[in-house]
Amino acid sequence: MPGRTLLAKIWDQHVIARISEDTDLLHIDRHLLHDLGGSRGLLDLKSRGLKVHDPELTFATPDHAISTARGRAGTIKIGQELLAALRIETSASGIQMFDIDQPGQGIVHVIGPELGLSLPGCLIVCGDSHTCTHGGLGALAFGIGSSELTHVLATQALIQRRPKSMRVRFEGKIPLGVVAKDLILALIGHVGAAGGTGHAVEYAGSAIQSMPIEGRLTICNLSIELGAKMGLIAPDETTYAYIAGRPYAPKDLWDRALAAWRQLPSDPGARYAREVQIDARAIAPQVTWGTSPEHVIAVDGRIPDPSAVADPSRRRAMAAALAYMGLTPGAPIVGTKVDWVFIGSCTNSRLSDLRAAAAVVRGRKVAPGVKAWVVPGSEHVKRAAAAEGLDRVFTAAGFAWREPGCSMCVAANGETVAPGERAISTSNRNFVGRQGPSARTHLASPAMAAAAAVSGAIADVREMEVA
C-alpha cells in the first residue's frame, strides 16, 4: 500500500459522510469571519430564522472594509455599516469578535496563526480566497463563497470535492536577499497562474524546512495565485515551537495534541498527482511586470517581449499587460519609477516582514514624490513593532504608519493608488484595477518594496547596504 499524503490524512479525519466517489461532507474546525462577508452571512442566517451552529468555533475581526487611518477616520459609510452589523450579530450569536484597537484585531489571516486558532490538522474556512495562508501551520484551509459561508454558520459542515494532490519541493540554500515571497513568485512564474488548478499543493524540501513559520505562511498565501485552492506545509518542530503558549493553543492537552500532529506529515512513498522541483539556489529577488502574478521576472532581468512568444493568445495577453503597465519590452525592470510603496496585506505584514523592510529603510529617506505606507497586519504586530522602535524607523524615513487592516491590498475605503500611478506592493495580486482603477502594481518582497521607496524606482535590494 502506498503511503498517505498530508492532505489525505487531514481530509479523512474530517469526513462526516461520503456524498460520492470524490465528494464528502466535512466537519469544519474553525470558521473565520471578517467585516466584508461575515456581517452579511450572519444577517442572512438571521433572516432565515437560523442560529449559528457552533459559535465557539467561529471567530470574527474587522479588516477589509475599515480604514487604516488613525482613529479609522477614513471608514466610508458602507464600512461603518458592516462593522456595526458585525458587532451586533457576533454579540447576539455568542461569537468571539476581536474589535478595533483590541488585542487580536487584524487581518484575519494574520490573527489566526498568531492567536493559535490555526493549528496543524485543523480544517479552516473563511469567506476569503487567501485562507490558504493557514496551511503554513499544517492546516487544511481554504476560502469559501457567500452561500457556503452561511451554510457553515448554520451546520458547521460543508460539502467539498476532494482535490488532487501536488507536491512542490524547494531544494537548496536560499540565497542572500531572497525570501519566501521570491520563492513563491518564482514558482508561479514557472508553472503559471493555473499550474495548481484542481490541486492542493504541499510545499516541501530543504528550503521550506529551513524557513521560519512567517515565511511558510507567505508561501501558502499565494497558493491561490497559482490556481490552487489549498496550500499546505507539514508541521515540524519549528511549527510546534511557534504554536506553544499562544492564547488558543492547547495547554492541558498539549502532549496529546503534539502526538497527533506528529502523525500528520506525508508518509514515505506517498503518491502525488503532480510533482515539481525548484532549485532555491537559482532564485533571485522577484518583481512582477504585468497584470498577473505569473508575469514575474528576476529583478536583474529585462521586461519580456511579446514578439518572442509563439502562442498568439499569450502574445496578445502579454502585449495588453505591458500596455496597461506602461512598460517597454526589453527594458530592464530596475530603474522603473514608482509613485507608491505599500508594505502590508495578509502576505507580508507580519513582524518579520516589517523588520526586513526597516533594515533597508533605517537611516534613509523616502525618495521625493513617492508616497509610502506601512500597514501592520494586526494589533499585536503593531504593538510589537512599536516596542522595537520600528514605527519610528519608518516615520523618520517618511513612511506613513497606519492602523491594522487590509488597506490598499484590496483598495477599500478610498485607500487606493491613483489612476496611472505605479505602486510596488507586498500584497498578492496585481490584477487590472486591484489597487484602484487604472492603478499599476508590481508585487515584491518587503525588502524590495523598501528599496524602491528610498530609491524612487524599482531597485535590487542586494546592491544596497542593509542595517
C-alpha positions, -999 to +999 in steps of 0.1 A: +000+000+000+014+035-009+019+060+019-007+086+026-003+124+020-007+152+045-038+162+025-054+127+027-048+124+065-064+157+073-092+153+049-101+118+061-102+129+097-130+154+088-153+133+067-188+132+082-204+114+052-194+103+018-215+120-009-200+105-040-167+089-051-148+122-049-171+144-028-176+144+010-194+163+038-167+177+060-167+190+096-152+225+100-129+231+129-126+269+126-148+294+108-132+328+105-153+359+097-144+394+086-165+425+082-170+423+044-185+388+043-192+379+079-217+406+086-238+396+055-236+359+064-248+365+099-276+387+087-286+361+060-287+334+087-309+357+109-333+364+081-339+326+077-346+322+114-315+301+119-289+302+147-251+297+145-245+260+150-212+263+168-204+298+179-174+287+199-157+275+167-164+308+150-142+339+153-145+374+138-125+405+132-129+437+110-102+441+084-115+445+048-139+475+050-123+496+077-099+524+071-064+521+084-062+559+091-057+570+127-089+567+145-103+548+115-113+583+102-115+572+066-140+544+070-168+550+045-205+546+051-207+510+039-177+501+060-193+517+091-225+497+085-206+464+080-186+470+112-217+479+132-235+448+119-206+425+127-205+439+163-242+434+168-246+400+152-215+384+167-226+396+201-261+382+196-247+349+184-220+344+211-192+347+186-158+360+198-150+392+179-116+409+181-126+445+177-107+476+166-079+486+190-082+454+209-055+427+211-064+401+185-078+425+158-062+425+125-062+409+091-080+376+095-051+355+080-026+372+103-045+368+136-054+331+131-018+319+134-007+345+160-036+336+183-032+299+180-065+295+163-048+279+133-034+245+143-019+215+125-046+192+112-074+217+115-099+223+088-103+261+085-126+281+062-132+318+057-150+339+031-117+349+015-096+332-011-063+337+008-075+314+036-049+290+022-024+311+042-031+290+073-017+259+056+017+272+066+010+256+100-001+223+086-038+231+085-062+224+056-076+258+049-095+273+020-117+302+010-155+298+006-183+317-011-211+336+005-237+308+003-211+284+017-203+308+045-240+308+055-241+270+053-211+267+076-226+291+101-258+270+101-243+235+102-205+236+109-201+214+079-195+218+042-197+196+011-164+196-008-149+178-038-116+162-029-087+179-048-058+162-064-025+163-046+005+182-059+039+185-042+064+213-049+099+208-035+121+238-030+156+224-026+189+241-017+200+270+004+181+302-001+205+330-014+211+362+005+185+388-003+159+362-013+129+354+009+097+333+008+079+359-014+105+354-040+103+316-039+065+315-044+065+342-071+093+323-089+071+291-087+041+309-101+062+322-130+074+287-136+041+268-136+018+296-144-013+311-127-033+279-135-005+254-126-021+243-094-057+243-106-077+214-091-049+206-066-040+210-030-003+219-031+020+206-004+053+225-002+083+206+009+121+204+005+151+216+024+144+253+017+109+250+032+122+231+062+147+258+070+121+286+067+105+302+097+067+300+101+061+335+089+078+327+056+058+295+053+026+315+057+037+337+029+044+307+007+009+292+013-008+326+010-001+328-027-012+292-034-045+307-048-023+327-072-011+295-089-046+283-092-047+260-061-074+264-035-053+250-008-016+250+002+000+231+030+033+226+047+038+196+070+042+206+107+075+200+123+095+212+154+095+248+141+057+246+139+053+233+174+077+259+189+057+286+171+023+274+185+033+267+221+019+292+245-003+311+221-037+321+236-059+294+218-032+267+216-037+235+235-024+237+271-036+208+293-039+187+262-006+198+247+011+164+248-018+147+232-021+173+205+016+171+198+014+133+194-014+137+169+003+164+150+035+142+146+014+117+126+003+142+100+033+146+077+031+127+044+043+091+046+074+079+027+062+067-007+031+089-007+020+095-043+011+128-058-008+136-090+019+161-099+054+169-086+075+200-093+110+207-080+125+242-078+162+249-072+160+276-045+197+284-050+189+298-085+162+322-074+169+360-073+146+387-058+115+387-079+092+415-092+061+414-114+059+433-146+024+426-158-012+421-146-009+385-132+014+371-106+027+348-133+041+379-151+072+379-130+110+381-135+142+384-115+149+420-105+180+419-126+161+407-157+145+425-186+109+431-194+097+403-217+090+409-254+056+395-266+070+392-302+093+365-290+063+343-279+049+319-305+014+314-290-009+341-303-033+343-273-004+345-249+013+371-271-018+393-271-022+389-233+014+400-227+010+430-250-021+440-232-004+437-198+025+458-210+003+485-224-017+487-191+015+488-171+032+513-194+064+493-198+087+488-228+097+453-239+133+445-235+140+473-210+155+465-176+129+464-148+154+481-124+150+518-126+113+518-133+100+549-114+074+543-087+048+566-071+036+544-043+050+518-019+027+496+001+040+473+028+011+453+042-015+427+034-020+391+046+010+382+025+037+404+041+025+424+071+039+403+100+066+414+124+095+397+105+083+415+073+084+449+090+118+441+104+131+432+069+117+465+055+130+486+084+165+472+079+166+487+044+149+520+054+169+527+085+190+558+081+174+566+047+146+588+034+117+580+011+125+594-023+108+627-033+075+622-050+070+587-035+041+580-011+049+551+012+027+533+037+033+506+063+002+488+075+008+463+102-011+430+099-026+431+133-028+450+166-003+426+180+022+432+151+016+470+155+024+469+192+054+446+189+068+467+161+064+499+182+081+482+212+111+476+189+110+511+176+102+500+140+074+526+138+099+554+144+123+540+118+096+542+092+081+575+102+116+591+104+122+579+068+089+594+056+066+564+056+030+567+070+025+543+099-011+531+097-036+510+117-040+472+111-062+462+082-063+450+046-059+486+033-045+492-002-043+454-010-080+454-017-083+492-023-111+497+003-122+529+019-105+551-007-071+536+001-061+534-035-034+541-060-045+569-083-052+561-120-020+558-139+003+558-108+027+530-102+030+510-070+053+484-057+034+463-032+040+434-008+005+421-014-006+392-036-025+404-066-015+428-094-047+424-114-061+453-135-076+477-111-067+457-080-053+487-061-076+512-078-089+520-113-061+521-138-035+516-110-003+498-119+010+473-094+043+455-091+045+427-065+077+422-045+090+413-010+091+438+019+128+445+015+124+451-022+094+474-016+115+493+010+144+496-015+120+511-041+107+536-016+141+551-008+153+548-044+122+562-061+123+533-085+124+495-086+158+485-072+178+454-065+180+452-027+211+430-029+230+461-041+221+482-010+237+482+024+212+468+049+213+480+086 
